[in-house]
Amino acid sequence: MDKIPFFNLREGTKKIRAEIDEAIARVIDGTAFVLGPEVASFEEEFAAYCDARHCAGVSSGTSALHLILQGYGIGPGDEVITVPNTFIATVEAIAMTGAKPVLVDVEEDTHLIDPARVEAAVTPCTRAVLPVNLFGQCCDMDPLMELAGKHNFVVIEDACQSHGATYKGRKSGSLGHAAAFSFYPSKNLGSFGEGGAVTSNDEEIIKSVKALRHHAQFSKNIHTEIGYNDRLHSLQAAVLRVKLRYLDEWNEKRRALAGRYRENLDGSGYRVPIERPECRHVYHLFTIWCTDKEAVGKALSDAGIGWGEHYPTPVHLQPAFSGLGAGNGGYPVAERLMKGLISLPMFPELGEEAVDRVCEVLCNVETTE
């Protein structure tokens, strides 16, 4: 068998290239390259897809998180609760506002935020909780929303990896007070560069995000506070409109591949995060946990199989966030999980034969549990 890549953008684009070319030509002919009708149409379509009332297109997932937090007036003196086993952008966005990131450990079986630990971490300064839908599965949102009502804070979904995922039949993007999405090219719904969006049923937060992304123009040519150049470009919106039509089909292919991985690895000694019965996981990434990541990674590489690490160093152990004051052992579950996680090839065009080959190599590594 040929080499198996970790991800393959080329194959996914081939099948829709004609539609993409037509969409890009439409933007070029219309010459509205920043915001404009393509962005407005995408916002309407993506909001409907997420079962949310409103959407604002922005420049990245990081800017989506940042603008939501600022839109809610969160800043110095405030606390925002999130997790250490996430891409650093989640916590960067909090720090950008001047608020204090407060980290809590995660559930062992799902790798997701633990509502019980959130409740224990709430203080009078808590203004928001930022659960991360890691790898494509929604967090347990109902307990978090109950806590929000009790303690008067907002819940902001980091939905940057959960396009199309559901929780109790409800779409990611409609589960909290607001949600942030990334359209980085490798995401389940990816643009041809950077891009992001905010969804919400709260019209006021969307108005704030739309103003802040455009140099804080709450009224035309009137800048009442410091804003940002965080707009979604029309070319990216046009590409996303095409790809959105295929997202459910692609997610089902990911789910089928994940099922094949689970079946092949059953009883192998590798640990795979559970899929909650009330959730529909969309497998942005398919991860396994092993006792000897170095040996497993070498076996995959030697066999010509691509793999990844998401994310090997928890946020509180990153030099940029050493000021949080939690060293090794501060969040033992997250630290243990991240030390042993390997991400396996996962993209809609991967194919069952490739999955079988990956699993064959994994099952011949002698250092697993």
N, C-alpha and C positions, 0 to 999 in steps of 0.2 A: 504494500500500500504506500502511496505517496505520503509526504509529510502532512501532518494534521496541524493546521494553525490554531492558535488560541482564539482568534477572531478573524473574520473575512468580510470586509466591507465591499470588496469588489463584486463578489457573487450576488449579494443582495441588491446592489445597484443595477446590475445587468438587466434584471427582469423588468425593471420599471424605468429604464433609461429614456425611452421615448416620451413617457409622461413627464419625467423630470425636465428633459430638454424643452418640452412645450411650456412648462410652467416658468422656467427661467427666461425663455424668450418673451413670455408675456410681461414679465417684470422689465426686461430691457426695453421692450417697445413702449411700455407705459411710463418709464423713466421715474417712477416713484420708488426710490431705492431705500429710503429710511421711513419707517412706519408706513403710512399709506394704506390703500385698500387691501393688499395682500395680508398685511399684519392684522388688520381689522377682521378680515374673513377667517383667518386662522384662529384668532382669539375666540370668535363666535363658535367655530367648529370644535375647538379643543375644550371649551367650557361645556358644550353639549356632550361631548364624549365622556368627560369626567363627571357628568351629572351635577355640575356646578352652574350657578347662575352667571358668573362673571369670570373673565380671564384677562390678564395683562401680559403681553409678550415682552421679555427683557433679554439682556445680553448673555446671561449664563445662569446656571443653577446657583452659583455663589451670590450673584446680584439679586436673584429672586429671594433667597433667604435674608440677605441684608436689607433689602427694601421693605420686606414685610415687617421685620423687626423695627426699622426706623418708622415705617408707616404707623405702627402701633405706639409710637412715642417712647420706645424702649431705649434707655441710655445709661449714663453713669449713675451708679447707686442701685441699679436694678440687677436682678439675677435671672438667668435663663438656664433651665435644666436640660441636659442632653446626655449623650453617651460617649465613652472614650473609643469605642471600636467603630469608627467612621472615618471617611475621608476628611482631611483637616479643614476643608472648606466649611463644614457644618459649624465648627467652633470659631473659625476665622470670622464668619459673618456676625457672630455674637460679639467678638472682640472689636470689630469695626464700629459698632455702635457705642462702645465704651462700657457696655454692660459686663457683668461678671459671669463667665461660664461656670456652671455647677454640674459636675459629672456624677452619674450614678451607674452602678454596674448593671449587667444585663442577664437575661435568662439563659441558662446553659443550653437548653434544647433548641431554642429558636434564634439565639444571638441578638434578640431584640430587647428594647428597654423594658425594665421590670417595673410595673406600676406601683408595687409595694415599696420599692426603693425610692421612687419618685415622691410618694406621699411622705416618706420619712425625711426627704430633703427639702420639702417646702418650708419657706420662711416668710415673714412679712414682706421681704424684698422680692419674692418670686413674682415675675411679671409674665413669664411664658415657659412652656415646656415644648421641647423640639424633638419629638420621636423620629427616629431614622428608620425608614422602611428598607432595611439592609438587604441587598441582593435581589429584591423583587417581592418581598412579602410584607404585608401591612402589619403594623404593631397592633397590640390589643388596645383599641382606641376608646371603647366605652368607659373603662375605669378612669382613663385620663380626662375625658370630658366631664365625668362626674366630679373629679377633683377640681377641675377648672371652675365649675359652677360653685363649688364649695368655697374655694379660696380666691376667686376673682382673678384668674390669669387666663391667657389665651393659649391654645394648643395649635402649633404650626407643624404640619406634616413636612418632613424632609422626604419628598416623594421623588427625588432625583433618580431613583432606580426602580420605581414601581408603576410605570406607565401601564394602565389597564388592569392592575391588580385590584382585588376586591376584598372587603371585610364585611361579613354578614350580608352579602349581596349588594353592598354599597361600594362605589368606585373610589379608589385612591384619588385624592384631589378634592373630595367632598366630605371628608371625615372629620376634619378639625375646623378651626375658625378660618384658616387659610392654609395653602399648600404651595410648596416650591418644587418646580420641575427643572431638570437639566436636559438639554438636547445635544449634549456632547455626542460626536459621531458614533461612538460604540454603544450608546444607550438603545433600549428597545425601540424608542422613537428618537432617531438621531438626525441632526441637521448636517450640513456640509461645512461645519466649522463650529463656532460657539453659538449657544442659544439657550434660552430658558423661558419659563412662564410662571406666573402666579395665578392660582385659581382660588375662588372663594364664593360663598353665598352672601358675603358682606360687601355691598356696593361701595361703602366708604373706604375700606382698605384698598380696594382696586383703584378707586379714584386717587388715593394717596400714592400708590405704586406708580400709576401712569404719570402722575406729576413728577415724582422724584426721579423716574428714569429719564426724564426730559428736562433736566436742569431745574427741577422743582417749579415748573410753570403751572401753578394751580389756576392761574388766569393767564391768558396769552401775554407774553412779554413782561409779566410780573413775577418776580422770583422772591417769595416770602421766606425762604430758608435756603440752605446750601443743598443743592441737588447733584445729580450725576448724569453722565452720558452712558446710560445703560439700556439703550433701546434695542429691540429685536429688528434686524435688517430684513427688508422685503424679500431678498433672494432666499434667505433662510426660511422665512415664513412660507414661501411658495413651495420649496422642497418639502417642508413639513406637512403641508396640506396634502400633497400626493402620498407621502408615506403614512399619514394617519389613516388612510383608507385601507391599508394593509396591516395595521397594527394588531388587530385581533387574530388574524390568520397567522402572523409571525409568532405571536404569543402562544398560540395553540401548538405550534411546532416546537417551541422551546419546552413547553410542558410535556410533550410527548418524549422529547429527548431526555428530559429530567427523569421521567418514569423509566426509561430504558437504563439510565445510569443507576437508579435506585435498585432496579431488578437485578442487574448484573453484579452490583456491589453488596447485595444482601448477604449478610453472614461473613463478609470479607475481613472485618475488623476495622474498616474505615467508618468514621462517624459522619453522618449527613444530617444537617439541620432538619427538624421536622417541618412538615407543612400542616399548619393548624387546620382542622376540619372546617372552621368558619371562614377560612381564607382561600383565595385563589391566587397562588404564587405565580409570578410571571418570569421568574428565573433570568433576571438580567445577568446573574452569575450563578454557576453551579459549583458549590464548594464542598470539599471534604476536609475532615480533620484527621491528622495522622500523628504518630508519635515521633517520627523521624522525617521531617520535611526535606531535609537535605538529601537523604537517600531516595525518597520518592521523586523529588524534583529531578535528580540526576537520571533516574530510570526513564522518566518521561522525555527528558531532553535527548538522551542517548537513542531513544526510539523515534526521534523526529516529531515529538508531540509538544505543541506549545502549551504553556501553563502560566498562571499568574499568582501574585500575592496581594490580597486585599483584606486587611492592610496590615503589614507586619509589625508596625510600631504604633501602639495606642497613642492617642492625642496627648495624654498627660506625660508621656515619655518623650515627646518631641521637644527639641531645644526651645522652640518658639513659645511653648506653653509650660516651661519649667516653673514659672511663677505660680501655677495653680497649686503647687506644694504637695502633690501626690507623687511619690516616687514609686519604685518597684513594689508591688504588693498592694498598691492603693485600690486597685479594682481587679481582684484576682481572677474572676470569671472571664472578663474581657481579655486580660493579659494571656491567660492560658489558651483561650480560643484563637487569638491572633497569632500566637506563636506556632500553632500547628496547622493553620488553614492553607489549603492550596485550591486555587480556582482552575477548573478543568475547561477544555474547549466548549463553548456554548454560543451558537448562532443558528438561525433558522435553517440554513442550508447545510448544516453539518452532516446529517445522515446517520442512520442507525449503524451502518458498518463501521464508521469512524468511532462511534461511541463504544462499540464492542471491542475495537482494537485498543482504545484507551483503557478500558476496564481490564482487558487481558494483561496489559503491561502492569497495571496497578496490582493485580492479584498475584503477580509473580515477584513482587518486591517482598523480601523476607523480613523486613523490619517493622511491619504493621503490627497492631495489637493482636 
